[in-house]
């Protein structure tokens, strides 16, 4: 029998994902959902002035794209990634298929990495589609006028496009952090509902904690804080310290979550199914 | 050099909390053998097979498959091994063929060309394009056999393959297992049906609450088996008992339902029944209740009883 690597297991995971209606629906939603959101926001008579970039959202496409980014980072991005990551291990328990796949020539470790790569890849694709759809629809509907930055500076349209795209791209580390957390919850709970819902609840609790006073030492360690690290890109002068710190925090959350998930999966007795 | 055993499990023990599911059992299966692991539900058969497949870690003991161990060889232990535990499970949103294609991928992809062949063997060619969610229980069992055959195994492990099937399904599954066993495969078959094991297996281990109650050949088991028993219904039970007095090797007792139960060597029971007819006693029913091996199985697996010669 041929020796099997992670690649074969990865192809199998991708095939399964492509066959799942839920995963396809998330991808379609990532493309289509921003369009009505942009139209609805643009149709408002008064801009949401108390929100970051809300003041300019009705007259500037870049500002509108950043307004949507601020909203998406609160719970939409954790939810979108958790729909696959929170289910990818637990669904094997739900269908009783652990015993089917673990009695082939693929080890638990290989399946673990195949599922992890699949979930992370899915998160990246969803973010890419959501970013592209939001920015394109915002610019087409509202326009691409120069953007007023957080320090009141005027940012030319070409630079604004780069900065807005970069701001959306900074969502990737925390989104991957939440992906890893969802993977851990999926392995640990063996329940897709918990794997999907719990990361969203945790994200909202972290957002709430982050907004409280008196926890300055803890705030940078929260997985939700890196969702706000893009603010430095729109200030003058730029500052990237929060981005670096956020990436390290996300890496730590991701590493601990994956280590926990790996150990739980390696050690567990498969008694069900 | 001695021939390497297909399965060499020695002193295997597994507990779940305070429950000792498998207690120091030893099972050795030679290549080419058709081996039965028999026991009632909860005896520990499935736990043992899960340990064989590496799904569960034993607390103590060693399990070698073709000389390989999980500790030393990891997933390579399963080279040449296939089968399923309890009812086989598949991805319901994929078709039968897609499920097999995926499992072939997990085997390295070099068996994909055998898909049509194995689907033909289990008679699922026509339904291979349907989603598994629409399969009957029996079709899933057969797809499980197909998934196993895809690995071109030397050792086939089947855990109660006829469980949950209707009579026609049981007949077809037994015929399939017999055919596979006849092809020279080593087969390790778990069951709680004595007749299934008796029909197919050369050797058997009977388990009772996690431990081995008997280990040996089917022939040895037969020599230990009690006489067959029959339920007898007559027009005059009192006279039927009197006639039994002329047949000392035949015992006639009354069961809790007040039915007569006749036990004894087959020929002597036949002579007794002929005597009843000659004596003018109306015979309303004469039904074999348990086969001798079934009776022995119940004796062996009843925690309160013991059988001389059992392991």
Interface residues (C-beta under 8 A of the other chain):
Chain A: X1 X2 X3 X4 X8 X9 X11 X12 X15 X16 X19 X20 X21 X95 X96 X97 X98 X99 X100 X101 X102 X103 X104 X105 X106 X107 X269 X270 X271 X273
Chain B: X16 X47 X50 X53 X54 X55 X56 X57 X74 X75 X78 X79 X80 X81 X82 X83 X84 X85 X86 X88 X89 X90 X91 X92 X93 X94 X98 X101 X102 X103 X105 X106 X107 X108 X109 X110 X147 X151 X152
